[in-house]
Amino acid sequence: MKNLQSTVELANGIQMPWLGLGVYKVEEGQEVIDSVKAAIKAGYRSIDTAALYANEEGVGQAIRESGVARGELFITTKVWNADQGYESTLAAFDKSISKLGLEYVDLYLVHWPVKGKYKETWRALEHLYAEGKVRAIGVSNFQIHHIEDLLTEAKVTPMVNQVELHPLLSQQELREYCRTQGIQIEAWAPLAQGRLLDNEVLGDIAKSHNKSIAQVILRWDLQSGIVTIPKSIKEQRIIENGDVFDFELSAEEMARIDALNVNQRIGADPDNFNF
């Protein structure tokens, strides 16, 4: 991987950028428009939104105003929990695509494994995929047992599993399982929402490379084969987060970061959520 246009090939042959911009909790309107346009201007080609984020319209406007051809961009959105089920997922997708103002999305994800519903939701995603309305389909926040259960009936294996993943929650077992299934792991909250920015180990490594702690974490993601989508609304931070292709962590440094894992979640437990 050489730059922000560098991609990983998903199981169906689609190319997905290794690094993108996440827009969770970025306000609809000018804030999200400016953030997405700043990212695209800086060289980002992947934008990750969701129905829950309530900013799909702004993302779509930014795409149209960016001056970059739609075919060069990789746009992800997700079906929210309240919309899960077969027909309701199809309706939710139509609403998302209308808000985005796009003819298709590159990746559509099941946002959480809602018990008793995610198999029907997945069947809807398979339908959208077969119709060419999405280029790839996947899941988010699925643990091993959720994926195993889904695969008992799925016709298409998820191409991506987007989960909370950072040095405090490295998800090693899940990563290995997904690798054996040909499922690409993607990290949300890769910077642990700022909780690692004063970590001594990361600070020491960052200093030796003349990089920020955030850049070291994102580089750890990339060298671990993890697609990553850091969020920021500040143009300079967006640029900095993308500037991770001109250095490499040693095996020893990677191991030191791996050792920070304490299985600490910032977000909800996928086996115990009520939203």
Steps between C-alpha positions, in 0.01 A plus 500: 500500500642832389238770555135580575398345170654165595240224520438150625313255280183367658388140449287596198786688330384851594779737602450676837731777625705408807433834665186711493310771685238405757222753563334369818367793709595749228213748473280502192542809288813707465706306754475167319521665157822677593649188663433274203619759247819556703565125506444456128720802429772341718486181293251286692276291278296313765218654706312303766153614611180333625128565522546547876746785449228713337753665267460305175364805317806707588732216400326482164523875447871496583556220250327700227697815585835324535586500132606134524320250278254273682676191366819597684324510838406219739186583698375291792170528686311274738148381583397598853359260759143632493488438123621140507293228335462423130251755363595770752868469406418543131296810588783633721748452217278696262484782755879501545572501129251782451661710774848433362382583149688199362403224261687240704718464809828314507442326833180446698524365854268350761575746782449264798404130535139551610387166637230331297530753218850505356450194277201660326694825480787314337262342249400855400866598459554195279206617287645851468837350410347274235323802350825697480382773734797432729846390391576315823309400813614439855425515868597717794552407865460128428683257726611155386179329611287756315690437177486122544125523553457726197700263281258213571253669262696767310551459127772766502772522765541850643792677335570736792450497878531848650561484875634705788874440479796685648810407704289464818263262317701325232241230420771251407280188504229668293759632256645153449156345453400762243827446316424129464154588364628758251328782692688832515518652849440874527556707815260757637623723785859411397636774726289384797329841494818667622562275800841393374643839415702517823614136500870474584576201276334663201662833585844341502441333163355820352800704613745259334321546165428873542131419468191550717351226715194500274720439197677212676166334585374536144826359367460205739156442348633499147795273575259265680285472186217704652300754298461813714267803498610769749255786555587866517334829413825697498669526160853493642421186704339336197819568302718375787299178536558428133874562521595147607653355186855633532617296801486141624478351848753231586394151609601593855290817493202308362537248783515778761174643366340154485589459869283800594185293451282471812171416321360841600195619311399862457178417321230244569553125528354337187349230721333753732362813337148642510480758225 
